[in-house]
Amino acid sequence: MSRKYAIIDIETTGGIPKRDKITEIAIITHNGQKILEEYQSLVNPERSIPPQITRITGITNDMVADAPKFYELAKTIIEMTEGAIFVAHNVRFDYQFIKEEFKSLGYTYTKRNLCSVRLARKAFPHLKSYSLGNLIKYFGIEVENRHRAYDDALATTILFQMILDQHNTKKEANLFVTSTLKQTQLPKGLPINTVDNLPEACGVYYFTNDDGKIIYVGKSINIKKRAKQHFSKQTKKANKLFQSVVDISYEITGSELASLLKESYEIKQIQPEINIIQKSRHFAYAIIEAENPDGYKYFEIVKSNKTELALSYYNSRKSALRHIEQMGEIFLLCQKVNKVDKSKSSCFNYGINKCNGACIQEESVDEYNERFEESLVIVNKIFDQNFILIDVGRTDNEKCIFLVEDGHYRGYGYTDMEYVAYGIEELKECIKYEKINPEADLIVRNHVWSNPELDIHYF
């Protein structure tokens, strides 16, 4: 069964798919041996074309004023590309624009795509440039109007045919295309064998640029699958990775919890430029339990580096204050006692029956503090028991051991299966201790809550 290719070129109002629009499209379908069908049309972009773009393409606002809008062409595009491999020179550009246009119509357009630049690099190695213009000159391809959709699509089609004709049989040509398809979704500087050799195992992976600098750290229960997914997405982060990554390294952890913790630790140590969210995460504030002169307990906000009694940690004072307010609403805790309400007499909530009067000592200390203690179950993110957590290791004969002691996660390590039956103190010897880290505490706590079947031993 022969493959069908849809060789496509577009002209646009600029280079950003989420902002700019298509002004012209051409589609030439091909079966690997000959052209099957051709289509071309100007497109009304429903916005003005910048003068600098007109100078390049020759397409003016007047030319597209009466042209069909993209939604009027959508059905034709779908029908012509049905069952076809999407081919273009620098395919990500054309493919992203068309995907974005369909997305604006509420339609998800997905095709396997093939880059003729990659094909040309493999078929004609050692050329100085693989831009379409230089390839046209090098091979003497006749083109009437460069930077017009049909002419560029036709030139790409001729180039595509030349590439396929290099092979002695149709089978060889198909194998050549198949191997390139696998690479199309990968950065041009990243060898395909680097991805093929990644393990389908749980661990942490590192993306490196051509300066040898780690620019992204991630974790997954399947490193190989997750690494590939980064390059198949059409996001700002994916595009940056696609342009920069030349190598991928990894460390297998076996345990998912170990991968979560190691990722967090590595991001803080390495500060990769693309891990923006986690890199900027800093728990500067904490909530502690306190008691006012009248004996009523309350939550106090303090700097996290000034206390060892923290109940939970926060990025900002505002988020800590918001949590205290929420606890007040849920457990009818007085906002004045919690120093959220600055009233001189009774708090605002007392007047709307959301406070039982601790602010004016109308409610007894014992009754109020009983509810306060109930709220601690939700607020307290610190561990109230010491335990060892035993999880899967990197091999069948290994276990991963996590230690929580004195209210905090302290570290993890690996040990042979035969040592798991030993006592707590012996198991502690395999632990690689780390500094107390609020984020690590939260990671362990959330993982334990989400996985009640975990093998935990309290001591």
Secondary structure, 3 states (H helix, E strand, C coil): CCCCEEEEEEEECCCCCCCCCEEEEEEEEECCCCEEEEEEEECECCCCCCHHHHHHHCCCHHHHHCCCEHHHHHHHHHHHHCCCEEEECCHHHHHHHHHHHHHHCCCCCCCCEEEHHHHHHHHCCCCCCCCHHHHHHHHCCCCCCCCCHHHHHHHHHHHHHHHHHCCCCHHHHHHHHHHHHHHHCCCCCCCHHHHHCCCCCCEEEEEECCCCCEEEEEEECCHHHHHHHHHHCCCHHHHHHHHHCCEEEEEECCCHHHHHHHHHHHHHHHCCCCCHHHHCCCCCEEEEEEECCCCCEEEEEEEHHHCCCCCEEECCHHHHHHHHHHHHHHHCCCCCCCCCCCCCCCCHHHHCCCCCCHHHCCCCHHHHHHHHHHHHHHHCCCCCCCEEEEEECCCCCEEEEEEEECCEEEEEEEEEHHHCCCCHHHHHCCCEECCCCHHHHHHHHHHHHHCCCCEEEEC
